[in-house]
Amino acid sequence: MQLYYQSSPHVTIASNTFVNVPVVLKYEDTPLLEVVRQQPLGFTTQVPLYHSDGTYLAKVKGNRVYPTQAGKKARIRIRDLPGKFVCTLEGRVLFELSHGVGDEFKADAELYAPDGYLVRCSDAPLPDLFDLTGSAIRVGGVTMTGCVFKNLSVGIWLHKDGSCAIGVG
């Protein structure tokens, strides 16, 4: 079974909802959570997976993992559980996609960027960013919660200096 939506899904991450936003979460120049069109079937999600040392491990499209050679060695797994897909590496959850009503889903993520920074997004209104030593970097200065963003190119755009843009046209 593959996860497809007929219209661009509503994605809720960091307590905000993004509608018709192809790049929901981006770190520097790297999209970390995308909604991509799969012709002619509809839309699905795409997530690149990196190890903490920056090694590109795999691309996850919908509920399928496309590992690199390094990813095959790491044994990344996707589990199809009732109502959600869970991606794990070495027993640790990297991200979860939970099905909502219709074309909605909720994402919780703990993803490494290519330069080793860790991005964590959950129900908290602000994503967390950690540097290479594991120290938290304060992200942004404004808290936005429960907002809906439509028809934008990027939903949440994080930078390693702690700056954050939400709703980039």
C-alpha positions as CSV (number, residue, x, y, z in Angstrom):
1,M,0.0,0.0,0.0
2,Q,1.3,3.5,-0.8
3,L,0.1,6.7,0.8
4,Y,-1.4,9.1,-1.8
5,Y,-3.7,12.1,-1.6
6,Q,-5.9,13.4,-4.5
7,S,-5.4,17.0,-3.5
8,S,-2.4,18.6,-1.6
9,P,-2.9,17.4,2.0
10,H,-3.2,19.6,5.0
11,V,0.0,19.1,7.0
12,T,0.1,20.0,10.7
13,I,3.5,20.4,12.2
14,A,4.7,22.5,15.2
15,S,0.9,23.1,15.9
16,N,0.4,25.0,12.6
17,T,-1.4,23.7,9.5
18,F,0.1,24.1,6.0
19,V,-2.2,23.8,2.9
20,N,-0.9,23.6,-0.6
21,V,2.7,24.2,0.7
22,P,5.1,21.9,-1.2
23,V,8.0,22.4,1.3
24,V,6.6,22.1,4.8
25,L,9.9,22.1,6.7
26,K,13.2,23.3,5.4
27,Y,16.7,23.7,7.0
28,E,19.0,26.1,5.2
29,D,18.8,25.0,1.6
30,T,17.6,21.4,2.3
31,P,13.9,20.5,2.3
32,L,13.3,18.1,5.2
33,L,9.5,17.5,4.7
34,E,7.9,18.0,1.3
35,V,4.6,17.3,-0.3
36,V,5.3,16.0,-3.9
37,R,3.0,15.3,-6.8
38,Q,3.0,11.7,-8.0
39,Q,1.5,11.7,-11.5
40,P,-1.2,10.6,-12.1
41,L,-2.0,9.4,-8.6
42,G,-2.0,12.5,-6.5
43,F,0.3,13.8,-3.7
44,T,2.5,12.1,-1.1
45,T,5.2,13.1,1.3
46,Q,9.0,13.0,0.8
47,V,11.6,13.1,3.6
48,P,15.4,12.9,3.2
49,L,17.1,11.1,6.0
50,Y,20.6,12.0,7.2
51,H,22.7,10.5,9.9
52,S,24.1,12.8,12.6
53,D,27.4,12.9,10.8
54,G,25.7,14.2,7.6
55,T,25.7,10.9,5.7
56,Y,22.6,10.8,3.4
57,L,20.9,7.5,4.4
58,A,17.6,7.4,2.4
59,K,14.7,9.2,0.9
60,V,11.2,8.3,2.3
61,K,8.3,8.8,-0.1
62,G,5.0,8.1,1.4
63,N,5.4,4.9,3.3
64,R,8.4,3.6,1.3
65,V,12.1,3.9,2.0
66,Y,14.6,4.3,-0.8
67,P,17.9,3.8,1.0
68,T,21.4,4.7,-0.2
69,Q,24.2,2.2,0.3
70,A,24.9,3.8,3.7
71,G,21.2,3.6,4.5
72,K,21.1,-0.1,3.6
73,K,23.8,-0.7,6.2
74,A,22.0,1.4,8.8
75,R,18.7,-0.6,8.3
76,I,16.2,2.2,8.3
77,R,12.7,0.9,8.8
78,I,9.2,2.1,8.1
79,R,6.4,0.4,10.2
80,D,2.8,0.6,9.0
81,L,0.8,0.8,12.2
82,P,-2.9,1.5,12.6
83,G,-3.4,5.2,11.6
84,K,0.2,6.1,11.2
85,F,3.6,5.3,9.6
86,V,6.7,5.3,11.8
87,C,10.3,5.5,10.5
88,T,13.0,4.2,12.8
89,L,16.8,4.0,12.8
90,E,18.5,1.8,15.4
91,G,15.3,1.6,17.4
92,R,14.9,5.4,17.6
93,V,11.9,7.1,16.0
94,L,13.0,9.6,13.3
95,F,9.5,10.7,12.3
96,E,5.8,9.7,12.4
97,L,3.1,10.6,10.0
98,S,-0.4,10.2,11.5
99,H,-3.5,10.1,9.3
100,G,-6.2,12.6,10.0
101,V,-9.6,13.1,8.4
102,G,-9.7,13.1,4.6
103,D,-6.5,14.5,3.2
104,E,-5.0,15.7,6.6
105,F,-2.0,14.3,8.4
106,K,0.1,15.3,11.4
107,A,3.9,15.0,11.4
108,D,6.3,14.6,14.3
109,A,9.9,14.7,13.3
110,E,13.4,14.4,14.7
111,L,15.5,14.8,11.6
112,Y,19.2,15.5,11.0
113,A,20.3,18.1,8.4
114,P,23.2,17.4,6.1
115,D,25.6,19.3,8.4
116,G,24.6,17.4,11.5
117,Y,22.2,19.8,13.1
118,L,19.1,18.2,14.6
119,V,15.7,19.5,13.9
120,R,12.9,18.4,16.2
121,C,9.2,19.3,15.5
122,S,6.3,18.1,17.5
123,D,3.1,19.5,19.0
124,A,5.2,22.4,20.5
125,P,4.5,25.7,18.6
126,L,8.2,26.2,17.9
127,P,10.6,23.6,16.3
128,D,13.8,22.8,18.2
129,L,17.2,23.1,16.7
130,F,20.3,21.5,18.2
131,D,23.9,22.1,17.1
132,L,26.6,19.4,16.6
133,T,27.4,19.3,20.4
134,G,23.7,18.7,21.3
135,S,23.2,22.2,22.6
136,A,19.8,23.8,21.9
137,I,19.7,26.8,19.7
138,R,16.8,29.2,20.3
139,V,14.7,29.4,17.2
140,G,12.9,32.7,16.4
141,G,11.4,35.1,18.8
142,V,7.7,34.9,18.0
143,T,5.4,32.0,19.0
144,M,2.7,31.1,16.4
145,T,0.3,28.4,17.3
146,G,-2.8,27.1,15.6
147,C,-2.3,29.1,12.4
148,V,-3.2,28.0,8.9
149,F,-0.9,28.9,6.0
150,K,-2.0,28.4,2.4
151,N,-0.5,28.5,-1.0
152,L,3.1,29.2,0.0
153,S,6.4,27.8,-1.2
154,V,7.9,27.1,2.3
155,G,6.0,26.5,5.6
156,I,8.8,26.6,8.2
157,W,12.4,27.6,7.1
158,L,15.0,27.2,9.8
159,H,18.6,28.4,9.7
160,K,21.5,27.3,11.8
161,D,21.9,30.7,13.4
162,G,18.5,30.2,15.0
163,S,16.5,32.4,12.7
164,C,13.2,31.1,11.4
165,A,10.8,32.2,8.7
166,I,7.2,30.9,8.7
167,G,5.0,31.1,5.6
168,V,7.5,32.0,2.9
169,G,5.7,33.0,-0.4
